[in-house]
Amino acid sequence: RSKERRSREAAGSGHCAGMADSDEENKPVVKENKDHQVLDTLDAEGNCIGPRTRGEVTDKGFWHRYVHVWVLNLPDSAVLMQLRAPEKKRFGGMWNCTSGFVMAGMPSLEACKKHLYSESGLQFEDHMYEFAFSCKENSVFNGDELKQWIDVYVVSLKHPPEIKGIFFDIKEATELNYIGIGELEQAYQSQDPNFVLVAAPNYARRLFQYLHRQIREYLEFLPKLDSDEERHNKK
């Protein structure tokens, strides 16, 4: 599998759609059946072994491709997370980053752009999506075995959009918020049941290592404010 292109660009802001009007908000949520979607199934080494429907993949526990997108608010050292709608089949009512299946033949970068836009209305140039790492996730939720090859991307923003200006799909989530990285780290340490926590070994370590590095680089390039003593010496 070819490696995704990395970018060191860590600045920018997103275009976001407005919140739905009150009439839209009052409409009943109609759950869309996505079992007909076609995914690539993989072997345990990540090699493609052929397409299958999403319903078959999830019901029978085939390995498949998946993406996580972490939108990093650099000034606040926080990440954009959504409270998944309670009607969701998996992880309903839990906090998670933007995530989703990769359709058959689709590059994982394109899947990131698709899911982020559909879930929050945010759009960024390709170079803003930094490929962080990949990992295998093999876990069980409510009796269903999840076998995923996850590509993890980070979008680092110097000027993140305000929460009140971000659209979100009520079929997917009931709330969006910036969660502090320290709070998320604590959630992993305590295995907080309110968060979707990846069980794959080293996922959390690699994620936080990457996020903290992005923040350090951001802080290093901020204009240095003179201390009181330095200002006094300049007089």
TAQUI-V516745 format. One record per residue. RES is the residue in one letter. SS is DSSP state (H for helix, E for strand, C for the rest). BURIAL is 1 if it has 24 or more other ideal C-beta (glycine too) atoms within 12 Angstrom, else 0. D_CENTER is the distance of its C-alpha to the mean C-alpha in Angstrom with 2 decimals. Layout:
RES/SS/BURIAL/D_CENTER
RES/SS/BURIAL/D_CENTER
//
This chain:
R/C/0/21.50
S/C/0/21.34
K/C/0/19.04
E/C/1/16.51
R/C/0/17.86
R/C/0/16.77
S/C/0/17.24
R/C/0/18.35
E/C/0/17.99
A/C/1/16.22
A/C/1/17.49
G/C/1/17.22
S/C/1/16.35
G/C/1/14.93
H/E/0/17.07
C/C/1/16.33
A/C/0/18.34
G/C/0/20.34
M/C/0/20.19
A/C/0/21.99
D/C/0/25.68
S/H/0/27.39
D/H/0/28.80
E/H/0/25.46
E/H/0/24.16
N/H/0/27.29
K/C/0/26.98
P/C/0/26.43
V/C/0/23.08
V/C/0/23.79
K/C/0/21.67
E/C/0/21.16
N/C/0/22.16
K/C/0/19.99
D/C/0/21.97
H/C/0/23.75
Q/C/1/20.83
V/E/0/21.59
L/E/1/19.44
D/E/1/20.57
T/E/1/21.67
L/E/1/21.95
D/C/0/24.30
A/C/0/23.55
E/C/0/23.60
G/C/1/21.01
N/C/0/23.76
C/E/0/23.64
I/E/0/26.37
G/E/0/26.19
P/E/0/24.57
R/E/1/24.47
T/E/1/23.39
R/H/1/20.23
G/H/0/22.65
E/H/0/24.54
V/H/1/21.60
T/H/1/20.30
D/H/0/23.87
K/H/0/25.23
G/C/0/22.41
F/C/1/22.16
W/E/1/19.81
H/E/1/17.30
R/E/1/14.43
Y/E/1/10.75
V/E/1/7.49
H/E/1/4.06
V/E/1/2.67
W/E/1/3.78
V/E/1/6.56
L/E/1/9.55
N/E/1/12.66
L/C/1/15.32
P/C/0/18.39
D/C/1/17.23
S/C/1/15.35
A/E/1/12.54
V/E/1/8.80
L/E/1/7.87
M/E/1/7.44
Q/E/1/9.18
L/E/1/12.21
R/E/1/12.36
A/C/1/15.72
P/C/0/18.46
E/C/0/19.60
K/C/1/16.64
K/C/0/18.23
R/C/1/15.77
F/C/1/14.30
G/C/1/15.83
G/C/0/16.19
M/C/1/13.55
W/E/1/10.76
N/E/1/7.20
C/C/1/3.60
T/E/1/3.41
S/E/1/5.10
G/E/1/8.69
F/E/1/11.96
V/C/1/13.41
M/E/1/16.79
A/C/0/19.94
G/C/0/20.70
M/C/1/17.55
P/C/1/16.08
S/H/1/12.48
L/H/1/12.07
E/H/0/13.52
A/H/1/11.29
C/H/1/8.18
K/H/1/10.57
K/H/1/11.84
H/H/1/8.98
L/H/1/7.82
Y/H/1/11.58
S/H/1/12.56
E/H/1/10.43
S/H/1/11.00
G/C/1/13.57
L/C/1/12.07
Q/E/1/13.45
F/C/1/13.76
E/C/0/16.15
D/H/0/15.33
H/H/0/16.27
M/H/1/13.60
Y/E/1/10.91
E/E/1/11.85
F/E/1/11.75
A/E/1/11.59
F/E/1/12.79
S/E/1/13.17
C/E/1/14.24
K/E/1/16.02
E/E/1/15.14
N/E/1/18.29
S/E/1/18.42
V/E/0/20.18
F/E/1/19.15
N/C/0/22.07
G/C/0/24.11
D/E/0/21.76
E/E/0/21.01
L/E/1/17.55
K/E/1/17.87
Q/E/1/14.83
W/E/1/14.51
I/E/1/10.87
D/E/1/10.12
V/E/1/7.59
Y/E/1/7.22
V/E/1/7.56
V/E/1/9.07
S/E/1/11.83
L/E/1/13.88
K/C/1/17.46
H/C/0/17.90
P/C/1/14.89
P/C/1/15.77
E/C/0/17.23
I/H/1/15.69
K/H/0/18.90
G/H/0/18.52
I/C/1/15.16
F/C/1/15.72
F/C/1/13.95
D/C/1/15.15
I/C/1/17.17
K/C/1/17.05
E/C/1/13.36
A/E/1/13.22
T/E/0/16.05
E/E/1/14.67
L/E/1/12.18
N/E/1/12.68
Y/E/1/12.12
I/E/1/12.34
G/E/0/14.38
I/H/1/13.46
G/H/0/16.83
E/H/0/16.16
L/H/1/13.06
E/H/1/15.35
Q/H/0/18.04
A/H/1/16.09
Y/H/1/15.75
Q/H/0/19.39
S/H/0/20.69
Q/C/0/18.58
D/C/0/17.97
P/C/0/18.05
N/C/0/16.17
F/E/1/12.81
V/C/1/11.14
L/C/1/12.10
V/C/1/11.98
A/C/0/15.69
A/C/1/15.81
P/C/0/18.15
N/C/0/16.95
Y/H/1/13.16
A/H/1/13.21
R/H/0/15.95
R/H/0/14.39
L/H/1/11.08
F/H/1/13.31
Q/H/0/15.84
Y/H/1/13.68
L/H/1/12.47
H/H/1/16.11
R/H/0/17.50
Q/H/1/15.76
I/H/1/17.14
R/H/0/20.50
E/H/0/20.83
Y/H/1/20.14
L/H/0/22.73
E/H/0/25.22
F/C/0/25.50
L/C/0/26.03
P/C/0/29.71
K/C/0/31.62
L/C/0/33.40
D/C/0/37.01
S/C/0/38.14
D/H/0/41.24
E/H/0/43.31
E/H/0/42.27
R/H/0/43.08
H/H/0/46.42
N/H/0/47.32
K/H/0/46.74
K/C/0/49.39
//
